[in-house]
Amino acid sequence: MQYSTPPTLGLPSEEQIKELVDSFYSRVRQDELLGPVFARAIGDHWAEHLTKMSDFWSTVVLASRRYKGNPCRCT
């Protein structure tokens, strides 16, 4: 039996992480059920939240160590 080598997946770039976070939260904000929940929690702090989430995922995926703190704390 011959096994093939699984494809190597490259890590995303910082820009790709940011695009994914922005796209995800754009859809969340438009969602009928989730939108109001996030709006109440985040209020007028969307820019800070998106930066925080990009930093969080950069730290998780790329080990960038840019994020420090609690990802669930919105303000």
N, C-alpha and C positions, 0 to 999 in steps of 0.2 A: 504494500500500500504506500502510495506516495502522498505526502502532505505538502501543501503549498504554504508559502510564507504569508502570514496575514499582512494586509497593507499597512504601511506606516502612516499614521495620521500626525500631521504637524500640529503644533500648538497654535492657537489663534494669536493674532497680534493684539496689541493694546487697542488699536482702532476697531478691530473686529469685535472685541469684547464690548467696547462702548456702543457700537452700532447695535449689538444684540440686546444690551440693556435698554437702550433708548427705544428700540422696536418693541420689546416686551412691554415696557411700561406705557407706551403709546396705545397698545391694544388693551392693556388693563384699564387705562383711563376711559376708554370708549366702551368698555363692557358694562352692560346694564346692571349687573349684580356687584361686580368688583369695583367699578369706578367710584361709586359713592363711599365705599369702605375706605379705599385708599385716599380719596379726597379729604375725608374727615381726619385721617391719621396724619397725612402729610401737609395738608393745608396749602399755603403759599410757598412751601419749601421744596418744590420739585427739583430745581437746579441742584440744590445741595444733596437731595436724596439720590438723584441720578449719578452724581459724582461719587457719592459714598458707595453706591452699589457697583459702579464700575471698578472702584478701588478694591472693594470686597472680592469681586470675581477675579480681578487681576491677581490678588493675593492667593486665592484658592487655586487658580489654574496655572499661573505663571510663577508663583512663589515670589512675587514682587515685593512683598512686605509693605506695600503702600497703605494697607488698611489696618487700622487699630480701632477696636471698640466693639460695639454691639450692632450687628446689621439690622436688628429688629427695632432699634430705637430710631424713630423718624425725625426727631428734632435735635 
